[in-house]
Amino acid sequence: MRRFLRFAPWSIFGVLRVLLSLFAPILSLLPIGPSGTRQWIARNSIFAAQTFLLAATARGFDTCPMEGFDALKVGRLLGLPRGSVISLVIAIGHRRADALVEPRLRRPFDEAVVVY
């Protein structure tokens, strides 16, 4: 019975999310239950990362957001508790003077933005 009560709310939240998404698909993005809350936190951490990247660049640092890392190894290296979620890793620093930097291709503002 204890085990059932520990996992029952998770299944109830899953059913609730499915029912809400049938009536209004936008409601499926609400942070309902533990997994919904984790997904909401992961999505919102991207906004904080974007602000950090822009602020670091404004201060003269080079930054690079990274995906495709081993989250378990990074978590162990940082001493994070089990169950922690690492949404991305950001490298920050000054580039070497002899770094090979490829030129960026950017469209002019007038071509990229249409004003009516």
MODELLER restraints for C-alpha pairs under 7 A, 6 or more apart:
rsr = mdl.restraints
at = mdl.atoms
rsr.add(forms.Gaussian(group=physical.xy_distance, feature=features.Distance(at['CA:10:A'], at['CA:33:A']), mean=6.49, stdev=0.5))
rsr.add(forms.Gaussian(group=physical.xy_distance, feature=features.Distance(at['CA:13:A'], at['CA:32:A']), mean=6.32, stdev=0.5))
rsr.add(forms.Gaussian(group=physical.xy_distance, feature=features.Distance(at['CA:13:A'], at['CA:33:A']), mean=5.36, stdev=0.5))
rsr.add(forms.Gaussian(group=physical.xy_distance, feature=features.Distance(at['CA:17:A'], at['CA:28:A']), mean=5.67, stdev=0.5))
rsr.add(forms.Gaussian(group=physical.xy_distance, feature=features.Distance(at['CA:17:A'], at['CA:32:A']), mean=6.93, stdev=0.5))
rsr.add(forms.Gaussian(group=physical.xy_distance, feature=features.Distance(at['CA:20:A'], at['CA:27:A']), mean=5.92, stdev=0.5))
rsr.add(forms.Gaussian(group=physical.xy_distance, feature=features.Distance(at['CA:20:A'], at['CA:28:A']), mean=6.25, stdev=0.5))
rsr.add(forms.Gaussian(group=physical.xy_distance, feature=features.Distance(at['CA:21:A'], at['CA:27:A']), mean=5.75, stdev=0.5))
rsr.add(forms.Gaussian(group=physical.xy_distance, feature=features.Distance(at['CA:21:A'], at['CA:28:A']), mean=4.84, stdev=0.5))
rsr.add(forms.Gaussian(group=physical.xy_distance, feature=features.Distance(at['CA:30:A'], at['CA:36:A']), mean=6.95, stdev=0.5))
rsr.add(forms.Gaussian(group=physical.xy_distance, feature=features.Distance(at['CA:31:A'], at['CA:37:A']), mean=4.50, stdev=0.5))
rsr.add(forms.Gaussian(group=physical.xy_distance, feature=features.Distance(at['CA:31:A'], at['CA:40:A']), mean=5.83, stdev=0.5))
rsr.add(forms.Gaussian(group=physical.xy_distance, feature=features.Distance(at['CA:42:A'], at['CA:87:A']), mean=5.90, stdev=0.5))
rsr.add(forms.Gaussian(group=physical.xy_distance, feature=features.Distance(at['CA:53:A'], at['CA:63:A']), mean=6.25, stdev=0.5))
rsr.add(forms.Gaussian(group=physical.xy_distance, feature=features.Distance(at['CA:57:A'], at['CA:63:A']), mean=6.92, stdev=0.5))
rsr.add(forms.Gaussian(group=physical.xy_distance, feature=features.Distance(at['CA:61:A'], at['CA:92:A']), mean=6.56, stdev=0.5))
rsr.add(forms.Gaussian(group=physical.xy_distance, feature=features.Distance(at['CA:61:A'], at['CA:93:A']), mean=5.43, stdev=0.5))
rsr.add(forms.Gaussian(group=physical.xy_distance, feature=features.Distance(at['CA:61:A'], at['CA:94:A']), mean=5.37, stdev=0.5))
rsr.add(forms.Gaussian(group=physical.xy_distance, feature=features.Distance(at['CA:62:A'], at['CA:92:A']), mean=5.70, stdev=0.5))
rsr.add(forms.Gaussian(group=physical.xy_distance, feature=features.Distance(at['CA:62:A'], at['CA:93:A']), mean=5.47, stdev=0.5))
rsr.add(forms.Gaussian(group=physical.xy_distance, feature=features.Distance(at['CA:62:A'], at['CA:94:A']), mean=5.68, stdev=0.5))
rsr.add(forms.Gaussian(group=physical.xy_distance, feature=features.Distance(at['CA:62:A'], at['CA:95:A']), mean=6.61, stdev=0.5))
rsr.add(forms.Gaussian(group=physical.xy_distance, feature=features.Distance(at['CA:63:A'], at['CA:90:A']), mean=6.78, stdev=0.5))
rsr.add(forms.Gaussian(group=physical.xy_distance, feature=features.Distance(at['CA:63:A'], at['CA:91:A']), mean=5.53, stdev=0.5))
rsr.add(forms.Gaussian(group=physical.xy_distance, feature=features.Distance(at['CA:63:A'], at['CA:92:A']), mean=4.47, stdev=0.5))
rsr.add(forms.Gaussian(group=physical.xy_distance, feature=features.Distance(at['CA:63:A'], at['CA:93:A']), mean=6.69, stdev=0.5))
rsr.add(forms.Gaussian(group=physical.xy_distance, feature=features.Distance(at['CA:64:A'], at['CA:90:A']), mean=5.62, stdev=0.5))
rsr.add(forms.Gaussian(group=physical.xy_distance, feature=features.Distance(at['CA:64:A'], at['CA:91:A']), mean=5.13, stdev=0.5))
rsr.add(forms.Gaussian(group=physical.xy_distance, feature=features.Distance(at['CA:64:A'], at['CA:92:A']), mean=6.63, stdev=0.5))
rsr.add(forms.Gaussian(group=physical.xy_distance, feature=features.Distance(at['CA:65:A'], at['CA:88:A']), mean=6.75, stdev=0.5))
rsr.add(forms.Gaussian(group=physical.xy_distance, feature=features.Distance(at['CA:65:A'], at['CA:89:A']), mean=5.90, stdev=0.5))
rsr.add(forms.Gaussian(group=physical.xy_distance, feature=features.Distance(at['CA:65:A'], at['CA:90:A']), mean=4.43, stdev=0.5))
rsr.add(forms.Gaussian(group=physical.xy_distance, feature=features.Distance(at['CA:65:A'], at['CA:91:A']), mean=6.40, stdev=0.5))
rsr.add(forms.Gaussian(group=physical.xy_distance, feature=features.Distance(at['CA:66:A'], at['CA:88:A']), mean=5.94, stdev=0.5))
rsr.add(forms.Gaussian(group=physical.xy_distance, feature=features.Distance(at['CA:66:A'], at['CA:89:A']), mean=5.22, stdev=0.5))
rsr.add(forms.Gaussian(group=physical.xy_distance, feature=features.Distance(at['CA:66:A'], at['CA:90:A']), mean=5.96, stdev=0.5))
rsr.add(forms.Gaussian(group=physical.xy_distance, feature=features.Distance(at['CA:67:A'], at['CA:88:A']), mean=5.74, stdev=0.5))
rsr.add(forms.Gaussian(group=physical.xy_distance, feature=features.Distance(at['CA:67:A'], at['CA:89:A']), mean=6.82, stdev=0.5))
rsr.add(forms.Gaussian(group=physical.xy_distance, feature=features.Distance(at['CA:71:A'], at['CA:86:A']), mean=6.23, stdev=0.5))
